[in-house]
């Protein structure tokens, strides 16, 4: 279900508490600019820790810690190929969530009008 598919009646009902908790936790993970940059790249392709470290220009141990947190809350997947692990965003919901957050920021930063 997409937000634009929710009718006025559905907005009157609170989601289940476990959904609220999981969503709040995921959004807290996205509150970190480094994790947001990493997740943006992971929405477009798979990366191993070394490649992602080079792309976001932070140390590999820090990338590993961020990836562990993103994986724990279900925002990224890990695929193993031998001893090497490849990370990617966990599907369309994550890509849309990140895109909407950044679109909202763009509207705020540039004082653009809201749209439905």
MDAnalysis code that builds the backbone (N, CA, C; Angstrom):
import MDAnalysis as mda
import numpy as np

u = mda.Universe.empty(348, n_residues=116, atom_resindex=np.repeat(np.arange(116), 3), trajectory=True)
u.add_TopologyAttr("name", ["N", "CA", "C"] * 116)
u.add_TopologyAttr("resid", np.arange(1, 117))
u.add_TopologyAttr("resname", ["UNK", "UNK", "UNK", "UNK", "UNK", "UNK", "UNK", "UNK", "UNK", "UNK", "UNK", "UNK", "UNK", "UNK", "UNK", "UNK", "UNK", "UNK", "UNK", "UNK", "UNK", "UNK", "UNK", "UNK", "UNK", "UNK", "UNK", "UNK", "UNK", "UNK", "UNK", "UNK", "UNK", "UNK", "UNK", "UNK", "UNK", "UNK", "UNK", "UNK", "UNK", "UNK", "UNK", "UNK", "UNK", "UNK", "UNK", "UNK", "UNK", "UNK", "UNK", "UNK", "UNK", "UNK", "UNK", "UNK", "UNK", "UNK", "UNK", "UNK", "UNK", "UNK", "UNK", "UNK", "UNK", "UNK", "UNK", "UNK", "UNK", "UNK", "UNK", "UNK", "UNK", "UNK", "UNK", "UNK", "UNK", "UNK", "UNK", "UNK", "UNK", "UNK", "UNK", "UNK", "UNK", "UNK", "UNK", "UNK", "UNK", "UNK", "UNK", "UNK", "UNK", "UNK", "UNK", "UNK", "UNK", "UNK", "UNK", "UNK", "UNK", "UNK", "UNK", "UNK", "UNK", "UNK", "UNK", "UNK", "UNK", "UNK", "UNK", "UNK", "UNK", "UNK", "UNK", "UNK"])
u.atoms.positions = np.array([
    [0.841, -1.177, 0.000],
    [0.000, 0.000, 0.000],
    [0.889, 1.244, 0.000],
    [0.531, 2.226, -0.770],
    [1.259, 3.488, -0.841],
    [0.470, 4.554, -0.085],
    [1.174, 5.578, 0.381],
    [0.501, 6.646, 1.125],
    [-0.607, 7.282, 0.305],
    [-0.396, 7.434, -1.015],
    [-1.429, 8.066, -1.834],
    [-2.631, 7.145, -2.046],
    [-2.508, 5.864, -1.705],
    [-3.617, 4.921, -1.814],
    [-4.477, 4.896, -0.561],
    [-4.018, 5.524, 0.518],
    [-4.759, 5.492, 1.774],
    [-5.856, 6.540, 1.714],
    [-7.073, 6.105, 1.985],
    [-8.214, 7.019, 1.963],
    [-8.285, 7.774, 3.281],
    [-9.116, 8.820, 3.324],
    [-9.293, 9.605, 4.537],
    [-9.698, 8.753, 5.718],
    [-10.522, 7.747, 5.463],
    [-10.988, 6.862, 6.522],
    [-9.832, 6.063, 7.138],
    [-8.906, 5.624, 6.315],
    [-7.773, 4.850, 6.825],
    [-6.833, 5.692, 7.674],
    [-6.725, 6.989, 7.385],
    [-5.860, 7.863, 8.175],
    [-6.420, 8.077, 9.579],
    [-7.692, 7.752, 9.784],
    [-8.312, 7.900, 11.100],
    [-7.959, 6.754, 12.038],
    [-7.399, 5.673, 11.518],
    [-7.039, 4.501, 12.319],
    [-5.530, 4.448, 12.507],
    [-5.102, 4.307, 13.738],
    [-3.667, 4.182, 13.995],
    [-3.173, 2.819, 13.529],
    [-1.979, 2.783, 12.952],
    [-1.375, 1.495, 12.602],
    [-1.078, 0.691, 13.868],
    [-0.855, -0.602, 13.718],
    [-0.511, -1.419, 14.895],
    [0.767, -0.902, 15.562],
    [0.841, -1.016, 16.879],
    [2.010, -0.495, 17.604],
    [3.347, -1.046, 17.105],
    [3.392, -2.322, 16.714],
    [4.660, -2.882, 16.244],
    [5.086, -2.258, 14.915],
    [4.132, -1.820, 14.095],
    [4.468, -1.136, 12.845],
    [5.023, 0.255, 13.145],
    [4.404, 0.945, 14.090],
    [4.869, 2.279, 14.494],
    [6.293, 2.183, 15.043],
    [6.548, 1.202, 15.879],
    [7.880, 1.038, 16.478],
    [8.931, 0.729, 15.408],
    [8.612, -0.189, 14.492],
    [9.566, -0.553, 13.430],
    [9.839, 0.637, 12.517],
    [8.793, 1.393, 12.171],
    [8.976, 2.559, 11.305],
    [9.790, 3.638, 12.007],
    [9.534, 3.863, 13.282],
    [10.290, 4.865, 14.048],
    [11.760, 4.489, 14.126],
    [12.028, 3.226, 14.326],
    [13.413, 2.760, 14.398],
    [14.111, 2.955, 13.055],
    [13.434, 2.605, 11.971],
    [14.020, 2.779, 10.631],
    [14.285, 4.253, 10.349],
    [13.362, 5.116, 10.706],
    [13.556, 6.550, 10.474],
    [14.699, 7.107, 11.325],
    [14.876, 6.592, 12.545],
    [16.018, 7.008, 13.364],
    [17.323, 6.638, 12.673],
    [17.357, 5.488, 12.029],
    [18.567, 5.084, 11.304],
    [18.856, 6.046, 10.160],
    [17.823, 6.565, 9.531],
    [17.999, 7.491, 8.411],
    [18.306, 8.911, 8.876],
    [18.251, 9.158, 10.173],
    [18.546, 10.492, 10.691],
    [20.035, 10.807, 10.651],
    [20.853, 9.816, 10.349],
    [22.297, 10.011, 10.255],
    [22.675, 10.277, 8.801],
    [23.319, 11.417, 8.505],
    [23.651, 11.749, 7.114],
    [24.533, 10.714, 6.421],
    [25.460, 10.113, 7.153],
    [26.317, 9.095, 6.536],
    [25.494, 7.885, 6.122],
    [24.612, 7.430, 6.993],
    [23.767, 6.279, 6.638],
    [22.852, 6.621, 5.475],
    [22.374, 7.858, 5.423],
    [21.509, 8.253, 4.323],
    [22.276, 8.231, 2.992],
    [23.497, 8.734, 2.999],
    [24.323, 8.697, 1.777],
    [24.615, 7.261, 1.365],
    [24.941, 6.428, 2.336],
    [25.214, 5.027, 2.035],
    [23.985, 4.347, 1.453],
    [22.843, 4.557, 2.078],
    [21.618, 3.912, 1.607],
    [21.245, 4.402, 0.211],
    [21.505, 5.676, -0.065],
    [21.239, 6.205, -1.410],
    [22.014, 5.401, -2.454],
    [23.295, 5.202, -2.194],
    [24.111, 4.424, -3.126],
    [23.633, 2.982, -3.208],
    [23.237, 2.415, -2.074],
    [22.779, 1.025, -2.050],
    [21.433, 0.844, -2.737],
    [20.716, 1.925, -2.941],
    [19.462, 1.847, -3.707],
    [19.735, 1.650, -5.192],
    [20.924, 2.027, -5.629],
    [21.244, 1.934, -7.044],
    [22.070, 0.728, -7.435],
    [22.792, 0.135, -6.462],
    [23.683, -0.974, -6.815],
    [24.105, -1.704, -5.548],
    [24.739, -2.844, -5.730],
    [25.337, -3.581, -4.624],
    [26.752, -3.048, -4.374],
    [27.152, -3.044, -3.126],
    [28.498, -2.621, -2.746],
    [29.037, -3.571, -1.690],
    [30.331, -3.829, -1.754],
    [30.983, -4.458, -0.619],
    [31.463, -3.327, 0.296],
    [31.953, -3.678, 1.473],
    [32.334, -2.661, 2.453],
    [33.436, -1.752, 1.918],
    [34.434, -2.330, 1.254],
    [35.554, -1.519, 0.750],
    [35.091, -0.517, -0.299],
    [34.262, -0.957, -1.227],
    [33.768, -0.059, -2.285],
    [32.881, 1.039, -1.718],
    [32.031, 0.669, -0.769],
    [31.155, 1.664, -0.164],
    [31.963, 2.657, 0.667],
    [32.979, 2.163, 1.342],
    [33.868, 3.023, 2.116],
    [34.525, 4.071, 1.221],
    [35.001, 3.640, 0.071],
    [35.625, 4.567, -0.875],
    [34.603, 5.561, -1.419],
    [33.405, 5.107, -1.676],
    [32.371, 5.975, -2.262],
    [31.919, 7.067, -1.305],
    [31.792, 6.744, -0.024],
    [31.335, 7.748, 0.948],
    [32.488, 8.378, 1.727],
    [33.701, 7.908, 1.461],
    [34.927, 8.455, 2.028],
    [34.950, 8.440, 3.555],
    [34.611, 7.272, 4.109],
    [34.790, 7.061, 5.546],
    [35.457, 5.697, 5.737],
    [36.006, 5.489, 6.908],
    [36.758, 4.269, 7.194],
    [35.876, 3.026, 7.127],
    [36.491, 1.931, 6.701],
    [35.759, 0.660, 6.574],
    [35.085, 0.210, 7.866],
    [35.746, 0.318, 9.027],
    [35.044, -0.102, 10.250],
    [33.762, 0.698, 10.503],
    [33.783, 1.984, 10.189],
    [32.585, 2.807, 10.360],
    [31.496, 2.377, 9.389],
    [31.875, 2.089, 8.141],
    [30.899, 1.604, 7.150],
    [30.280, 0.302, 7.631],
    [31.104, -0.596, 8.131],
    [30.601, -1.881, 8.631],
    [29.599, -1.686, 9.764],
    [29.898, -0.768, 10.672],
    [28.979, -0.507, 11.783],
    [27.657, 0.074, 11.291],
    [27.735, 1.009, 10.358],
    [26.510, 1.589, 9.801],
    [25.693, 0.524, 9.067],
    [26.353, -0.307, 8.294],
    [25.652, -1.363, 7.558],
    [24.981, -2.350, 8.511],
    [25.644, -2.667, 9.603],
    [25.051, -3.576, 10.582],
    [23.754, -2.999, 11.149],
    [23.756, -1.697, 11.428],
    [22.551, -1.052, 11.950],
    [21.445, -1.029, 10.897],
    [21.804, -0.687, 9.663],
    [20.805, -0.649, 8.587],
    [20.231, -2.038, 8.330],
    [21.073, -3.033, 8.425],
    [20.610, -4.416, 8.218],
    [19.715, -4.860, 9.367],
    [20.060, -4.499, 10.589],
    [19.295, -4.877, 11.770],
    [17.852, -4.382, 11.692],
    [17.654, -3.181, 11.155],
    [16.297, -2.624, 11.066],
    [15.616, -2.952, 9.740],
    [16.274, -3.735, 8.894],
    [15.634, -4.208, 7.667],
    [15.693, -3.271, 6.485],
    [16.639, -2.332, 6.480],
    [16.733, -1.405, 5.356],
    [17.687, -1.891, 4.265],
    [18.598, -2.802, 4.619],
    [19.518, -3.351, 3.616],
    [19.569, -4.872, 3.729],
    [19.919, -5.492, 2.633],
    [20.142, -6.933, 2.565],
    [21.615, -7.204, 2.336],
    [22.036, -8.363, 2.757],
    [23.403, -8.831, 2.559],
    [23.363, -10.090, 1.709],
    [24.199, -10.106, 0.672],
    [24.356, -11.295, -0.171],
    [25.809, -11.722, -0.066],
    [26.012, -12.977, 0.251],
    [27.369, -13.516, 0.378],
    [27.813, -14.139, -0.939],
    [29.062, -13.876, -1.292],
    [29.704, -14.513, -2.443],
    [31.081, -14.955, -1.961],
    [31.152, -16.194, -1.501],
    [32.378, -16.655, -0.866],
    [32.556, -15.943, 0.458],
    [33.710, -15.347, 0.641],
    [33.988, -14.612, 1.882],
    [33.553, -13.162, 1.808],
    [33.210, -12.706, 0.638],
    [32.850, -11.300, 0.453],
    [31.340, -11.117, 0.582],
    [30.948, -10.026, 1.218],
    [29.538, -9.689, 1.362],
    [29.190, -8.476, 0.528],
    [28.034, -8.520, -0.095],
    [27.541, -7.404, -0.909],
    [26.220, -6.923, -0.323],
    [26.133, -5.626, -0.166],
    [24.943, -5.014, 0.425],
    [24.153, -4.262, -0.637],
    [22.837, -4.243, -0.436],
    [21.955, -3.445, -1.295],
    [20.732, -3.041, -0.475],
    [20.030, -2.018, -0.955],
    [18.796, -1.591, -0.297],
    [17.771, -2.711, -0.410],
    [16.878, -2.786, 0.549],
    [15.929, -3.891, 0.627],
    [14.653, -3.633, -0.174],
    [14.731, -3.195, -1.382],
    [13.565, -3.132, -2.246],
    [12.953, -1.761, -2.411],
    [11.835, -1.779, -3.101],
    [11.159, -0.557, -3.508],
    [10.667, 0.316, -2.376],
    [10.209, -0.289, -1.278],
    [9.733, 0.528, -0.160],
    [10.855, 1.394, 0.382],
    [12.037, 0.819, 0.521],
    [13.175, 1.570, 1.046],
    [13.580, 2.666, 0.065],
    [13.615, 2.339, -1.230],
    [13.961, 3.359, -2.237],
    [12.960, 4.500, -2.213],
    [11.676, 4.186, -2.136],
    [10.654, 5.247, -2.120],
    [10.722, 6.067, -0.837],
    [10.974, 5.405, 0.294],
    [11.095, 6.123, 1.565],
    [12.223, 7.140, 1.502],
    [13.364, 6.701, 1.014],
    [14.515, 7.594, 0.908],
    [14.254, 8.707, -0.105],
    [13.690, 8.365, -1.240],
    [13.392, 9.372, -2.262],
    [12.403, 10.411, -1.733],
    [11.373, 9.972, -1.027],
    [10.386, 10.915, -0.477],
    [11.019, 11.821, 0.577],
    [11.880, 11.260, 1.413],
    [12.554, 12.085, 2.429],
    [13.400, 13.167, 1.763],
    [14.138, 12.787, 0.727],
    [14.990, 13.768, 0.047],
    [14.177, 14.735, -0.804],
    [13.068, 14.290, -1.374],
    [12.181, 15.213, -2.104],
    [11.562, 16.220, -1.147],
    [11.173, 15.759, 0.030],
    [10.628, 16.665, 1.044],
    [11.675, 17.693, 1.443],
    [12.918, 17.247, 1.629],
    [14.002, 18.167, 1.981],
    [14.237, 19.188, 0.874],
    [14.212, 18.742, -0.374],
    [14.406, 19.663, -1.498],
    [13.325, 20.745, -1.493],
    [12.072, 20.350, -1.255],
    [10.984, 21.329, -1.211],
    [11.200, 22.319, -0.074],
    [11.675, 21.820, 1.055],
    [11.912, 22.706, 2.196],
    [13.076, 23.657, 1.924],
    [14.192, 23.127, 1.451],
    [15.400, 23.932, 1.221],
    [15.153, 25.010, 0.173],
    [14.418, 24.681, -0.876],
    [14.185, 25.620, -1.981],
    [12.833, 26.314, -1.901],
    [12.127, 26.128, -0.786],
    [10.818, 26.746, -0.562],
    [9.871, 26.492, -1.740],
    [9.815, 25.254, -2.178],
    [8.940, 24.866, -3.274],
    [7.557, 24.544, -2.746],
    [6.509, 24.751, -3.529],
    [5.156, 24.462, -3.051],
    [4.932, 22.945, -2.878],
    [4.062, 22.607, -1.952],
    [3.677, 21.211, -1.749],
    [2.798, 20.741, -2.894],
    [2.796, 19.443, -3.109],
    [1.879, 18.842, -4.085],
    [1.419, 17.512, -3.535],
    [0.278, 17.049, -4.036],
    [-0.279, 15.767, -3.565],
    [0.275, 14.608, -4.336],
])
